[in-house]
């Protein structure tokens, strides 16, 4: 029984997209290459992993079980490779990092242990704030650099932007939602549905502008700063939302599932990157930490 990591990555993409064409596009391969790889995977396992249907695919029970193991294998392989080249550094000094609220909630907790292990002698101060406060702190040199949502800010000439990842924004709905029976979903299909608005990091302005550019207006029934509140309400079928894959989790806190789908006429991204002042030279410790954070953000994207 031989299969490859690439086949597992294709299978994971298919399980999330539920259409071969979308999974192939996500993995940057042709649809025929994706189909052959998945067929070979089923052959290697001697098991049918999914059922082909007119509107997409559906995982079998065996496919659902194997999906859990496939994700574990891919995650552990990345951890093993990273462990080979990551040894503690002797870098000393102090670095001050500004971080957006969204990233503080979804990236920082899982990165802190890795950072402490890799830089045991480095003193690091984290400053979580709104984008405006972070930009002010950066210009006043109260922080060395900022890790934030670069797609959600107005850039000016004094800023240097390094985008690390682009996280696709998708529709979140509850299982069994009527939209899931449609082969494609567009903004006009969801305009009248109850919309749950997340109120962090200038997201309301960004997403409302996207709606309006396409000639639509969201039917907002609830606003919250809490990701978990939005997630729980979606899972209960009380509304829909559009959020990025970076903050997507398939389950709410009370154990209810959330499904995500691409909106065909609303392909937008939440960009995550590092912001510095063009004329301000980073210290060596700040440069080392910035590069390490970059690798951690990329790892987080692979897990999502």
C-alpha positions as CSV (number, residue, x, y, z in Angstrom):
1,X,0.0,0.0,0.0
2,X,1.9,3.0,-1.3
3,X,0.7,6.6,-1.5
4,X,2.3,10.0,-1.7
5,X,2.1,13.1,0.4
6,X,0.9,14.9,-2.7
7,X,-2.0,12.5,-3.1
8,X,-3.0,13.2,0.5
9,X,-2.8,16.9,-0.1
10,X,-5.1,16.5,-3.1
11,X,-7.5,14.4,-1.1
12,X,-7.7,16.9,1.7
13,X,-8.3,19.7,-0.8
14,X,-11.1,17.6,-2.4
15,X,-12.7,16.9,1.0
16,X,-13.0,20.6,1.6
17,X,-13.9,21.8,-1.8
18,X,-16.2,18.8,-2.7
19,X,-15.6,19.5,-6.4
20,X,-12.6,18.2,-8.4
21,X,-12.3,21.3,-10.5
22,X,-12.1,23.6,-7.4
23,X,-9.7,21.2,-5.6
24,X,-7.5,21.2,-8.7
25,X,-7.5,25.0,-8.9
26,X,-6.6,25.2,-5.2
27,X,-3.6,22.8,-5.7
28,X,-2.5,24.5,-8.9
29,X,-2.8,21.4,-11.0
30,X,-5.0,20.3,-14.0
31,X,-8.3,18.6,-13.3
32,X,-7.1,15.5,-15.1
33,X,-4.0,15.3,-12.9
34,X,-6.1,15.6,-9.8
35,X,-8.5,12.9,-11.0
36,X,-5.6,10.5,-11.8
37,X,-4.0,11.1,-8.4
38,X,-7.2,10.5,-6.5
39,X,-7.9,7.4,-8.5
40,X,-4.4,6.0,-7.7
41,X,-4.9,6.8,-4.0
42,X,-8.1,4.8,-3.9
43,X,-6.3,2.0,-5.7
44,X,-3.4,2.1,-3.3
45,X,-5.8,1.9,-0.3
46,X,-8.2,-0.6,-2.1
47,X,-11.0,1.6,-0.7
48,X,-13.6,3.9,-2.1
49,X,-13.1,7.2,-0.4
50,X,-15.8,9.3,-2.1
51,X,-18.9,9.1,-4.3
52,X,-19.1,11.0,-7.5
53,X,-22.4,12.9,-7.9
54,X,-23.7,15.3,-10.5
55,X,-23.1,18.3,-8.3
56,X,-19.8,17.2,-6.8
57,X,-18.5,14.5,-4.5
58,X,-19.4,13.1,-1.1
59,X,-17.0,11.3,1.2
60,X,-17.9,7.8,2.1
61,X,-17.7,6.7,5.8
62,X,-14.3,5.2,5.1
63,X,-13.3,8.4,3.4
64,X,-14.3,10.5,6.4
65,X,-12.2,8.2,8.7
66,X,-9.2,8.3,6.3
67,X,-9.4,12.1,6.1
68,X,-8.6,12.5,9.8
69,X,-5.5,10.3,9.3
70,X,-4.5,12.1,6.1
71,X,-4.5,15.5,7.9
72,X,-2.5,14.0,10.8
73,X,0.1,12.6,8.4
74,X,0.5,15.9,6.5
75,X,0.7,17.9,9.7
76,X,3.3,15.6,11.3
77,X,5.4,15.6,8.2
78,X,5.7,19.4,8.2
79,X,6.5,19.3,11.9
80,X,9.2,16.7,11.3
81,X,10.8,18.7,8.5
82,X,10.7,21.9,10.5
83,X,12.3,20.2,13.5
84,X,15.3,19.2,11.4
85,X,16.4,22.8,10.7
86,X,15.1,24.6,13.8
87,X,17.6,24.7,16.6
88,X,17.6,27.3,19.4
89,X,19.4,30.5,18.5
90,X,21.7,32.5,20.8
91,X,20.2,35.8,19.6
92,X,19.9,38.3,22.4
93,X,18.3,41.7,22.8
94,X,14.8,43.1,22.8
95,X,12.2,43.2,20.0
96,X,8.8,44.9,20.1
97,X,6.1,43.4,17.9
98,X,2.8,45.0,17.0
99,X,0.0,42.5,16.2
100,X,-3.5,42.8,14.8
101,X,-6.4,41.5,16.9
102,X,-7.3,38.8,14.5
103,X,-3.8,37.4,14.3
104,X,-3.4,37.7,18.1
105,X,-6.4,35.4,18.5
106,X,-5.7,32.9,15.7
107,X,-1.9,32.8,15.2
108,X,-0.1,34.0,18.2
109,X,-1.2,31.4,20.8
110,X,0.0,28.5,18.6
111,X,3.3,30.3,17.8
112,X,4.4,31.4,21.3
113,X,5.9,28.1,22.4
114,X,7.9,27.8,19.1
115,X,9.2,31.4,19.4
116,X,10.3,30.9,23.1
117,X,12.0,27.6,22.2
118,X,13.8,29.1,19.1
119,X,14.8,32.4,20.9
120,X,15.4,31.5,24.5
121,X,17.6,34.5,25.2
122,X,15.5,37.1,23.3
123,X,13.1,39.5,25.1
124,X,10.0,40.0,23.1
125,X,7.2,42.4,23.8
126,X,3.8,42.0,22.0
127,X,1.4,44.9,21.5
128,X,-2.1,44.0,20.3
129,X,-4.2,46.9,19.0
130,X,-6.3,48.2,16.2
131,X,-4.7,48.9,12.9
132,X,-4.7,52.7,13.5
133,X,-3.0,52.2,16.9
134,X,-0.5,49.8,15.4
135,X,0.4,52.2,12.6
136,X,0.9,55.0,15.1
137,X,3.1,52.9,17.3
138,X,5.2,51.9,14.3
139,X,5.7,55.5,13.2
140,X,6.5,56.6,16.7
141,X,9.0,53.7,16.9
142,X,7.2,52.1,19.9
143,X,7.3,48.8,18.0
144,X,10.0,47.4,15.6
145,X,7.5,45.9,13.1
146,X,3.9,44.9,12.9
147,X,2.2,41.6,11.9
148,X,-1.2,42.6,10.6
149,X,-3.9,42.2,7.9
150,X,-2.2,44.2,5.1
151,X,-5.3,44.0,2.9
152,X,-7.3,45.9,5.6
153,X,-5.2,49.0,5.8
154,X,-4.7,52.1,3.7
155,X,-1.0,52.1,2.7
156,X,1.2,55.2,2.4
157,X,4.6,55.9,1.0
158,X,6.5,55.6,4.2
159,X,5.5,52.0,4.8
160,X,7.2,48.8,3.6
161,X,4.8,45.9,3.2
162,X,5.8,42.2,2.9
163,X,2.8,40.0,2.3
164,X,3.3,36.5,3.6
165,X,0.0,34.7,2.8
166,X,-3.2,35.5,1.0
167,X,-6.2,33.7,2.7
168,X,-9.3,33.3,0.6
169,X,-12.5,34.6,2.0
170,X,-15.4,32.1,1.7
171,X,-19.0,31.8,2.7
172,X,-19.7,30.0,6.1
173,X,-23.0,28.2,6.5
174,X,-24.5,25.5,8.6
175,X,-24.8,21.9,7.4
176,X,-28.1,21.3,5.5
177,X,-28.4,24.9,4.4
178,X,-30.3,25.3,1.2
179,X,-27.4,27.0,-0.5
180,X,-25.4,23.8,-0.3
181,X,-27.7,22.2,-2.9
182,X,-26.7,24.8,-5.5
183,X,-23.8,24.0,-7.9
184,X,-22.5,27.6,-7.6
185,X,-23.2,30.4,-5.1
186,X,-23.1,34.1,-5.9
187,X,-23.6,37.2,-3.9
188,X,-27.2,37.7,-5.2
189,X,-28.0,34.3,-3.7
190,X,-27.1,35.4,-0.2
191,X,-28.0,39.2,-0.3
192,X,-31.3,38.7,1.5
193,X,-30.1,36.1,4.0
194,X,-29.3,37.1,7.6
195,X,-25.7,38.2,7.7
196,X,-23.4,38.0,10.8
197,X,-20.8,40.8,10.8
198,X,-17.5,40.4,12.6
199,X,-16.3,43.8,14.0
200,X,-12.5,43.5,14.1
201,X,-9.5,44.9,12.2
202,X,-11.6,47.1,9.8
203,X,-13.4,44.0,8.5
204,X,-16.9,45.7,8.3
205,X,-15.5,48.4,6.0
206,X,-13.6,46.0,3.8
207,X,-16.4,43.4,3.3
208,X,-19.1,46.1,2.9
209,X,-17.0,47.7,0.2
210,X,-16.7,44.4,-1.6
211,X,-20.5,43.9,-1.5
212,X,-21.2,47.4,-2.8
213,X,-18.7,47.2,-5.6
214,X,-20.7,44.2,-6.9
215,X,-24.0,46.1,-6.5
216,X,-25.3,44.4,-3.4
217,X,-25.8,45.2,0.3
218,X,-25.5,42.6,3.1
219,X,-28.6,42.0,5.3
220,X,-26.8,42.5,8.7
221,X,-28.7,41.2,11.7
222,X,-25.9,40.9,14.2
223,X,-22.5,42.4,14.9
224,X,-19.9,41.1,17.3
225,X,-16.2,41.3,18.1
226,X,-16.2,37.6,19.0
227,X,-15.2,35.1,16.4
228,X,-16.7,32.3,18.5
229,X,-20.1,34.1,18.7
230,X,-20.2,34.4,14.9
231,X,-19.0,30.8,14.5
232,X,-21.7,29.4,16.9
233,X,-24.5,31.4,15.3
234,X,-23.5,30.2,11.8
235,X,-23.3,26.6,13.1
236,X,-26.8,26.9,14.6
237,X,-28.2,28.1,11.2
238,X,-29.1,31.5,12.5
239,X,-27.1,33.4,9.9
240,X,-24.3,33.3,7.4
241,X,-21.0,35.2,7.1
242,X,-18.0,35.6,4.9
243,X,-14.6,35.1,6.5
244,X,-11.1,34.0,5.5
245,X,-9.8,30.4,5.6
246,X,-7.2,31.4,8.1
247,X,-9.8,31.8,10.8
248,X,-12.0,28.9,9.7
249,X,-12.5,26.1,12.1
250,X,-14.9,23.3,11.1
251,X,-16.6,23.1,14.5
252,X,-18.1,25.6,16.9
253,X,-17.5,25.6,20.6
254,X,-20.6,23.5,21.2
255,X,-19.6,20.9,18.7
256,X,-21.7,21.9,15.7
257,X,-20.2,21.9,12.2
258,X,-19.6,24.8,9.9
259,X,-19.3,24.4,6.1
260,X,-17.5,26.8,3.8
261,X,-18.1,27.4,0.2
262,X,-16.6,29.6,-2.5
263,X,-18.6,32.6,-3.7
264,X,-18.2,32.6,-7.5
265,X,-18.4,36.4,-8.0
266,X,-16.6,37.3,-4.8
267,X,-13.1,36.0,-4.9
268,X,-11.3,38.2,-2.3
269,X,-8.4,37.6,0.1
270,X,-7.3,38.5,3.6
271,X,-3.6,39.3,3.3
272,X,-1.3,38.7,6.2
273,X,2.0,40.4,6.3
274,X,4.7,42.4,8.0
275,X,4.7,46.2,8.1
276,X,7.9,48.3,8.6
277,X,9.0,51.9,8.1
278,X,11.0,52.2,4.9
279,X,13.7,54.4,6.3
280,X,13.9,52.5,9.6
281,X,16.6,49.8,9.6
282,X,15.6,46.7,11.6
283,X,18.0,45.4,14.3
284,X,19.5,42.0,13.7
285,X,17.3,40.4,16.4
286,X,14.2,42.0,14.9
287,X,15.2,40.7,11.4
288,X,15.7,37.2,12.8
289,X,12.4,37.2,14.6
290,X,10.6,38.6,11.5
291,X,11.9,35.7,9.3
292,X,11.0,33.1,11.9
293,X,7.4,34.5,12.3
294,X,7.1,34.4,8.5
295,X,7.9,30.6,8.5
296,X,5.3,30.1,11.3
297,X,2.6,32.0,9.5
298,X,3.3,29.9,6.4
299,X,3.0,26.7,8.5
300,X,-0.3,27.9,9.9
301,X,-1.7,28.4,6.4
302,X,-0.7,24.9,5.4
303,X,-2.7,23.5,8.4
304,X,-5.8,25.4,7.3
